[in-house]
């Protein structure tokens, strides 16, 4: 079994400080992120979008407010959720 992050280059695990685009969950706002994930879960259409949103949900459920979300990840979730 492989880790779901093995084939993606945008995930940076908690504690790694080498990515300047990481944002702390506090900056994104915990409740806003929960809403964004829920909206994205309802709008994901392609296999890739479904997998991406599921992976983000797993991290959110595991780490809660300690999760890190890169700007790129947030933008992708917004695009899926709101069609932007």
C-alpha positions in Angstrom: 0.0 0.0 0.0 1.4 3.4 -0.9 0.8 6.7 0.7 -1.7 8.8 -1.2 0.8 11.6 -1.3 3.5 9.6 -3.1 2.4 10.8 -6.6 1.6 14.4 -5.9 4.1 17.2 -5.7 1.9 19.8 -3.9 1.6 18.2 -0.5 4.0 19.3 2.2 3.6 17.4 5.5 3.3 19.3 8.7 6.6 20.3 10.1 8.4 20.9 6.9 9.4 24.5 6.5 10.9 24.3 3.0 7.8 25.5 1.2 7.2 29.3 1.3 3.6 28.9 0.0 2.4 27.0 3.1 -0.3 28.8 5.2 -1.3 27.9 8.6 -5.0 26.8 9.1 -5.4 29.7 11.5 -4.8 32.1 8.6 -7.3 30.3 6.4 -9.9 30.1 9.2 -10.9 26.6 10.4 -14.7 27.1 9.7 -14.1 28.6 6.3 -11.9 25.7 5.3 -14.5 23.2 6.5 -17.1 25.0 4.3 -14.7 25.0 1.4 -14.1 21.3 1.7 -17.8 20.5 1.9 -18.5 22.6 -1.1 -15.6 21.0 -3.1 -16.8 17.5 -2.1 -20.2 18.3 -3.6 -18.8 19.8 -6.8 -15.8 17.4 -7.6 -16.5 15.8 -11.0 -13.3 14.2 -12.4 -11.5 11.3 -10.7 -8.6 13.6 -10.0 -10.8 16.2 -8.3 -12.5 13.6 -6.2 -9.2 12.1 -5.1 -7.7 15.5 -4.4 -10.7 16.6 -2.3 -10.7 13.3 -0.5 -7.0 13.6 0.3 -7.5 17.1 1.6 -10.5 15.9 3.8 -8.3 13.1 5.2 -5.6 15.6 6.2 -8.2 18.0 7.6 -9.8 15.3 9.7 -6.4 14.0 10.9 -4.7 17.3 11.8 -7.7 19.8 12.2 -6.5 23.3 12.8 -2.9 22.2 12.8 -3.1 21.3 9.1 -1.1 23.2 6.5 -2.7 24.2 3.2 -0.6 25.7 0.5 -1.9 28.6 -1.5 -2.0 26.3 -4.5 -4.1 23.7 -2.7 -6.6 26.4 -1.4 -6.9 27.8 -4.9 -7.6 24.4 -6.4 -10.2 23.7 -3.8 -11.9 27.0 -4.5 -11.8 26.3 -8.3 -13.5 22.9 -7.7 -16.0 24.3 -5.1 -17.0 27.5 -6.9 -16.1 26.8 -10.5 -13.6 29.7 -10.6 
